[in-house]
Amino acid sequence: MSSGASREIVYQVDAGPCAGALAGALRDAESRGLDVYEGLLSLIAARPLTGTDDRAALLYKRVER
């Protein structure tokens, strides 16, 4: 994934209605000692972030699993 594509994903996630819930889940994971950055990259790489207008909601569902 190019850095331009990565930035675009971050902007879309940050603007999503579920961005706050995703941020909270990531903070919780980080407080439990998980590497949030690597985990998030893995979640993004695992499956496409297509089929939704709210990428934050999609990632939130993946984080909660």
C-alpha positions as CSV (number, residue, x, y, z in Angstrom):
1,M,0.0,0.0,0.0
2,S,1.5,3.4,-1.0
3,S,1.8,6.1,1.6
4,G,-0.7,8.2,-0.4
5,A,-3.2,5.4,-0.2
6,S,-2.5,5.0,3.5
7,R,-3.1,8.6,4.2
8,E,-6.3,8.6,2.3
9,I,-7.6,5.6,4.4
10,V,-6.6,7.5,7.6
11,Y,-8.5,10.6,6.5
12,Q,-11.6,8.5,5.6
13,V,-11.5,6.6,8.8
14,D,-11.0,9.8,10.9
15,A,-14.0,11.4,9.2
16,G,-16.3,8.4,9.7
17,P,-19.2,8.4,12.1
18,C,-17.7,5.5,14.1
19,A,-14.3,7.1,14.4
20,G,-14.7,7.8,18.1
21,A,-15.7,4.2,18.9
22,L,-12.7,3.0,16.9
23,A,-10.4,5.3,18.7
24,G,-11.7,4.1,22.1
25,A,-11.2,0.5,21.1
26,L,-7.7,1.2,19.9
27,R,-6.9,3.0,23.2
28,D,-8.2,0.0,25.1
29,A,-6.1,-2.4,23.1
30,E,-3.0,-0.2,23.6
31,S,-3.6,-0.1,27.4
32,R,-3.5,-3.9,27.4
33,G,-0.1,-3.8,25.8
34,L,-1.0,-4.6,22.2
35,D,0.9,-3.0,19.3
36,V,-2.0,-1.0,17.9
37,Y,-0.1,0.3,14.9
38,E,0.9,-3.2,13.7
39,G,-2.5,-4.6,14.6
40,L,-4.3,-1.9,12.6
41,L,-2.1,-2.5,9.6
42,S,-2.8,-6.2,9.8
43,L,-6.6,-5.5,9.9
44,I,-6.4,-3.3,6.9
45,A,-4.2,-5.7,4.9
46,A,-6.3,-8.8,5.8
47,R,-9.4,-7.8,3.7
48,P,-10.3,-4.9,1.5
49,L,-12.0,-1.9,3.1
50,T,-14.7,-1.8,0.5
51,G,-18.5,-2.1,0.5
52,T,-19.0,0.6,3.1
53,D,-19.0,4.4,3.4
54,D,-17.9,4.2,7.0
55,R,-14.5,2.6,7.1
56,A,-14.1,3.4,10.8
57,A,-17.2,1.2,11.5
58,L,-15.7,-1.6,9.4
59,L,-12.4,-1.5,11.2
60,Y,-14.1,-1.2,14.6
61,K,-15.9,-4.5,13.9
62,R,-12.6,-6.1,13.1
63,V,-10.9,-4.7,16.2
64,E,-13.7,-5.9,18.4
65,R,-13.2,-9.5,17.2
